[in-house]
């Protein structure tokens, strides 16, 4: 389930960035990251640290929800 959720998160990041008419470089500048880092995150070549993910989401005005997962018997 992680991969699906992660892929959906990255898709939302790319979609939102494009909706805001931001280039990868513009987002990178806002987040104090390199354009290469943004590119690698968007292509899922790397998994960003949580603080970097939060920084990106903040600048794109996106929220993240954390929920508990309980396994059913």
N, C-alpha and C positions, 0 to 999 in steps of 0.2 A: 504494500500500500504506500510505502514511503516514496517510491519512484513515481507513482502516479501523482501523488500530492505535490512532490517537488517539481515535476514537469508542469503541472497546472500553475504553480506559483511562478515559475520562470516564464511561462506563456503570458501570464497576467502582467508581469514586469515589462516584457517586450511590447505587449499590446498598449499598456498605459503610456510607456515612453513615446511610442509612435503617436498616440492620441494627443499627447501634449506637444507634439512636434519637436521633440528633443532628439538630437543626435546622440550616439553613444558617447561622443566626446563631451557634449554639453552635460549629460548626466554624470559622467566621470568627474568633470570639473566641480559640479555641485557636491559630489560625494567625496571629493579629495581622493580619487582613485585614478588609475590609468585607464585609457580607453581600451587597452588590451584586456584588462581585468574585467571590464564590463562585457566585452565581447566573449570572453571565456565563460563567464557566468551565463550569458544569454544562450550560448551554444551548448551549455551543460558540460563543458570540458573540465570545469572545476566546480566544487561545491563551496560557496563562500562561508566564512565564519559567520556566526549568528549576528555579531555586531555590525558586520558589513551588510548583511541582508537587511537588517533593521534600518540602517542608514539609507540604503537604496529605496526601501519601501517608504520611508519618511519623505524623501525628496519627490517621490511620485504620488504622494498623498494616498498611499495604500495602507491598509491595516492587515495584521496577521492575527489569526485566532488560534489559541492553544486550548485543546480540549483533552480530557482524560479518555483513555481507551480501556474499556473493560472487556475482557474475553468472556464470552458466554460459554457455559458448560454444556 
